[in-house]
Amino acid sequence: MLVFQNYIDYNQVVRMSTPARKRLMRDFRRLQQDPPAGISGAPQDNNIMLWNAVIFGPDDTPWDGGTFKLTLQFAEDYPNKPPTVRFVSRMFHPNIYADGSICLDILQNQWSPIYDVAAILTSIQSLLCDPNQTPLQILKLPRMFSENKREYNRRVREIVEQSWTAD
């Protein structure tokens, strides 16, 4: 599991406390103490509102062995509003736009304040193998996913291999 080498000055965060920042510190502690399998995340440098995360491709799937980087940008209205989440890694998936943004209901109309960072990252990891029923219509991927699974899986494996060397 990747370990983020970020330093969080807890006292500084507390001095600048807002409900969002307090909640993000709680999310971070929870993620450190009991990390779900295959995900990792931490605030960037000393900015609790901007996170880097990594999702590992689930075992025994075409995504197996992949290491996919994301960013999560939180606003002061978190957890009442979802963060902006984007893949930094190049992706090939029916629910991921070319700019890395993600078509996932819990990041849009099905958001709830009960979701924390771990739940967000776990949902995205699950999405890799189980695309939404309403995938991005602008791509040919939805049809490829349902009609030519062999070609789809071949393209996913290419992305996985690229993830090993991408910055």
N, C-alpha and C positions, 0 to 999 in steps of 0.2 A: 504494500500500500504506500502510495506517495505521501510524504509528510511535508506540509507547508512550513517553511522556515520564517514565518512572519512574526513580528513582535507587536503585540497589542498592549498598549499602555492602559491597563484597566482603569487606573485613577483618572487619566485624561478623558476616557470615555464617560466615566461617571460624572465628572465635572461638566461635561457637555451633554448631560443626559436629556434625552427626550424619550417618549414612549417607544419610538421606533428603535433608537439606539440601545435602550435597555433590552428590548425584545431580541435584537440581533446578537447582543452579548449572550443572552440566554440560549439562543439557537446555536451559537458558536460553541459554548461550553457543552451543550448536549451532543453536538456533532463530534467533539473531541472525546467525550466520555464513553459514548456508545455509538460509534460510527456504523451505519449500515454497510453491508458488504458491497464492494465495488464502487463506492463513491467517496469523495474527499472534497473538502472545501474550507476556505479561510478568507478572512478579510485581506484586502491588499494593503501592504505596509501598515500605516496607522489610520486607515480609512475604513471604519466599520460599515459604511454605506456601499462599498464596492468590493465584491468578492471575486476570487478566482476559484474555480472548481474543476474537478476531473471526474469523469465517469468512465469506468472500465467496461468494456463490452461484456455482456453476460456470457457465462460459460456455456458451451455446447450450442452456440448460436452462430450465425454468420458474423456477428459482431465480436465474437470471442477473441481476446488478445488485443483489442483496440484500446487506445488511451485517448480520450476525447476531452478537449479543454473547453470550458465555458466561462462566461462572466455573468454575474448577477449584479444589477444596479438597483439599489433600494432607494425609495423616497421617504420623506418624513411621515407619510401616511401609512407606511407599513406597520402592522400587518393588515390594515384595513384594505389596502390595495396591493396587488401582486408586484413583485419586482419585474424588471425587464431582464429577460434571460436570453443569451445568445451563445451559440457555439462559436468558438474561435477556430476550432479545427474544421477543416473542410469535411462536409458531410454529403451523403447520398441517401436521402430518406424522403418518403412521401409527405411528411409533416414538418420538414425543415426547409426554410427558404434559402436561397443562395447567399443571403447576407447573414445567415446563421440564426435568424429568429425562428421561433418554434410555434407551431400551430398545436396548442395543447389547451384543452378546455379549462384546466385549473389555473392557467396563466391568463385566462380571459374571463369568460362569462360564468365559470363555475368556481371562481376563487372564493376561498373562505379564510378568515383569520386563524383558523385552527391549523392551517398548513404552515410548517416551518421549513427551514432550508433543507433539512434531511428529506422531508416529504416531497419537496419540489424536485430534488435531484433523483430520488428514487422513482418518481413518476416519469421523469424524462428517460431514465435508464430503461424502465419498462416499455416506454413508447418505442424504443429502438426496435424491439422484436414484435411489437403489437401495435402497428400504426392505427390511428383513428379511422373511423369509418368515413369521415368527411375530410380526406386529405386534400392537399393543395391541388386545385384543379388546373393550375397553369402549367404543371409539369406532366410529362409522360410517365412519371414514376408510378402513379396509382394503378395505371393499366399494367405496367410491367410487373408490379408487385403481385397483382392478382392473376395475370395471364402468362407470365414468363418468369417464374420463380427462379429458375436456374440462372438466367442472365442477371436478374436482380441480385441474387446472392453473389455472383461473380463480381459485380460492381461494388458491392458492400465489402468484399474481401480486399479489393484494391484500396478502398478508403481506410480499412483497418491497417493495411501494410503502410500506407502513407502516414498514418498516425504515429508510427514508430519513429519516424525521422523528422516529423514536422516540429517547428518551434512553437 
